[in-house]
Amino acid sequence: MAKKLYVGNLSYNTSEDSLRNLFAEFGNVASAKIIFDRETGNSKGFGFIEMGSDEEASAAITGTNGREFEGRQLRVNEAMDKPRRDRGAGGYGGGNW
């Protein structure tokens, strides 16, 4: 079963491909996602990696947490499984007209 990891302190220039390649050293990368600001389109400096198994995820955490990557020292740990909060329709009154 896949395991999702949080990857923090990314360089704002890091691409999803380079992040995927880094974690591929430790096993099958099911997905790589960098989070971007909706308004500016700039990276928020963090992302998520989904590894193919618990063992691969553990190896990836051990091998990358604290490691320098593209000039930044990464923070990597198991992602917390929090449901996304409902943001409503947005705008004046949240769309409840």
LINCOR-V174697 format. One record per backbone hydrogen bond with DSSP energy under -0.5 kcal/mol. NH is the residue of the N-H (numbers start at 1). CO is the residue of the C=O. E is the energy in kcal/mol with one decimal. If there is no record, write none. Layout:
nh: [NH,NH]
co: [CO,CO]
e: [E,E]
This chain:
nh: [3,5,6,7,8,9,10,14,19,20,21,22,23,24,25,25,26,27,30,30,31,33,35,37,41,44,47,48,49,50,51,51,52,57,58,59,60,61,62,63,64,65,66,67,69,72,74,74,75,77,79,82,89,93,94,95,96]
co: [51,49,77,47,75,45,45,11,15,16,17,18,19,20,21,22,23,24,28,50,50,48,46,42,37,35,7,33,5,31,3,49,28,53,54,55,56,57,58,59,60,61,74,64,72,69,67,72,8,6,4,80,94,91,91,92,93]
e: [-2.2,-3.6,-3.2,-2.7,-3.6,-0.6,-2.7,-1.6,-2.0,-2.5,-2.4,-1.9,-2.0,-1.7,-0.5,-1.0,-1.9,-1.0,-0.8,-2.7,-1.2,-2.8,-2.4,-3.1,-2.0,-2.8,-2.2,-3.0,-2.1,-2.6,-2.8,-0.6,-2.4,-2.2,-2.5,-2.2,-2.3,-2.5,-2.4,-2.4,-1.6,-2.5,-2.6,-2.2,-3.2,-1.4,-2.8,-0.7,-2.0,-1.8,-2.2,-1.7,-1.7,-0.7,-1.6,-0.5,-0.9]
